[in-house]
Amino acid sequence: MAFLDLIWRLERLQGPERQLDEELAAALEWSKKHEYVTAPAFTNSIDDAIALMNEVAPSDRWGVGFADGKGSGLVEDEAYTEGPNVAIALCIVSLKAMLRRNGQKLEG
């Protein structure tokens, strides 16, 4: 599955989604690098979202916040991204950072 499609889907989530967590783990080949029984709860757990960021963009500066019932995240000097929770916002900026690092242009 293309990472741009995963970002698109993350940006439209209303809340955590286990199916998307599993698809993220598969796309990142998480099982080849980490031992787990079920996919990490990237879209629900801040700890798992931080593990994702550390995996895909380990040297980038990043931050998260929560205000007005929404999570937000940013990486380096890019514009911040909002999500329904902090974990989802961090997942979005993590994947965007990974793609930018690999030289891929992002829309928007």
C-alpha positions in Angstrom: 0.0 0.0 0.0 1.3 3.4 -0.9 2.2 5.7 2.0 0.4 8.7 0.4 -2.8 6.6 0.6 -2.1 5.8 4.2 -1.6 9.5 5.0 -4.8 10.4 3.1 -6.7 7.9 5.2 -5.1 9.0 8.5 -6.1 12.6 7.7 -9.7 11.5 7.4 -10.0 9.4 10.5 -12.5 10.4 13.2 -10.8 8.3 15.8 -8.5 5.3 16.3 -8.8 2.4 13.8 -7.2 -1.0 14.3 -7.4 -1.9 10.7 -5.3 1.1 9.7 -2.8 0.3 12.5 -2.4 -3.2 11.0 -1.9 -1.8 7.5 0.7 0.7 8.8 2.6 -2.1 10.5 2.5 -4.2 7.3 3.5 -1.3 5.0 6.5 -0.5 7.3 7.4 -4.2 7.6 7.2 -3.7 11.4 7.3 -7.4 12.1 10.7 -7.8 10.5 12.1 -5.2 12.8 10.1 -5.7 16.0 8.6 -8.6 17.8 4.9 -8.3 18.4 1.7 -10.4 18.6 -0.7 -7.7 17.3 0.1 -4.5 15.4 1.0 -1.5 17.6 -2.0 0.8 18.3 -0.4 3.6 16.3 -3.7 5.6 16.0 -4.6 5.2 19.7 -1.4 5.1 21.7 0.9 8.1 22.0 3.7 5.6 22.9 3.2 3.6 19.8 3.0 6.7 17.6 6.3 7.9 19.2 7.8 4.5 18.3 6.6 5.0 14.7 8.3 8.5 14.6 11.5 7.1 16.0 11.4 4.4 13.4 10.8 6.5 10.3 12.4 9.8 11.2 14.7 9.2 14.2 16.8 12.4 13.9 14.0 14.8 13.2 12.8 17.4 15.7 9.1 17.0 16.4 6.4 18.0 18.8 2.8 17.4 19.6 0.0 19.2 21.3 -3.7 19.0 22.3 -6.2 21.9 22.2 -9.9 22.3 21.6 -10.4 18.6 21.5 -7.9 17.9 18.7 -4.4 16.6 18.6 -1.6 18.3 16.6 1.8 17.4 15.5 4.7 18.9 13.6 8.1 17.9 12.4 11.0 20.2 11.8 9.8 23.5 10.3 6.8 22.1 8.5 3.3 23.3 9.2 1.5 21.5 12.0 -1.1 18.8 11.3 -4.3 18.2 13.2 -5.9 14.9 14.0 -8.7 13.7 16.2 -6.1 12.7 18.8 -2.4 13.3 19.3 -1.4 9.8 18.2 -3.1 10.2 14.8 -1.6 13.6 14.3 1.9 12.2 15.1 1.3 9.3 12.7 0.5 11.7 9.9 3.6 13.9 10.4 5.8 10.8 10.9 4.8 9.4 7.5 5.1 12.9 5.8 8.6 13.3 7.3 9.6 9.9 6.0 8.4 10.7 2.5 10.1 14.1 2.5 13.3 12.5 3.7 13.1 10.1 0.8 12.6 13.0 -1.6 9.0 12.4 -2.4 6.8 15.5 -3.0 3.7 15.9 -1.0 0.5 17.6 -2.1 -0.9 20.4 0.1 
